[in-house]
Amino acid sequence: MTDIHPEHEMLDQCLASVPCKVTGVLHLGAGIGQEAPVYVKHGIQRVVWVEANPQLIPRLRANVEAL
């Protein structure tokens, strides 16, 4: 999971325009971690992924564990 999906370009642009360095994210409703490439691109190393749907957790873990 390395490419930024077109759906996440707005998040990418938002993070690029923040006047300070974002060092961490509390991501509520993480789904399968599809925003991870955006966080990696912006050097955000601390992300707490919160997902309530237990069926998504294995895929979420697989997508973000290498980060």
C-alpha positions in Angstrom: 0.0 0.0 0.0 2.1 2.9 -1.3 0.2 4.8 -3.9 -2.1 7.7 -2.9 -5.6 6.9 -4.1 -7.4 9.8 -5.8 -10.0 9.8 -3.1 -7.3 10.8 -0.6 -5.8 13.7 -2.6 -7.8 16.2 -0.5 -6.2 14.8 2.7 -2.8 15.0 1.0 -3.4 18.7 0.0 -4.6 19.5 3.5 -1.6 18.0 5.2 0.7 19.8 2.7 -0.9 23.2 3.6 -0.7 22.9 7.4 1.7 25.6 8.6 3.2 23.3 11.3 4.7 19.8 11.1 2.1 17.1 11.9 3.8 14.4 13.9 0.9 12.2 14.9 -2.7 11.3 14.0 -5.6 9.7 15.9 -7.5 8.1 13.0 -11.0 7.2 14.0 -12.9 5.0 11.6 -9.7 3.6 10.1 -11.4 1.1 7.9 -8.5 -0.8 6.3 -5.9 2.0 6.6 -6.3 3.2 3.1 -5.0 6.7 4.1 -1.6 5.2 5.3 0.3 6.3 2.1 -0.7 9.9 2.7 0.6 9.8 6.2 3.9 8.1 5.1 4.3 10.8 2.4 4.1 13.5 5.0 6.5 11.8 7.4 3.8 11.1 10.0 5.2 8.2 12.0 2.8 8.0 14.9 -0.7 7.0 13.9 -3.2 5.4 16.2 -5.7 3.5 14.1 -9.1 3.0 15.6 -11.7 0.7 13.9 -14.9 -0.6 15.5 -15.6 -3.2 12.8 -13.8 -6.4 13.9 -14.1 -7.8 10.4 -11.8 -5.1 9.1 -9.1 -5.4 11.8 -7.0 -8.2 10.1 -6.8 -6.2 6.8 -6.1 -3.0 8.7 -3.2 -4.6 10.6 -1.8 -6.1 7.4 -1.9 -2.7 5.6 -0.4 -0.6 8.4 1.9 -3.0 10.4 4.9 -2.2 8.2 4.6 1.5 8.9 
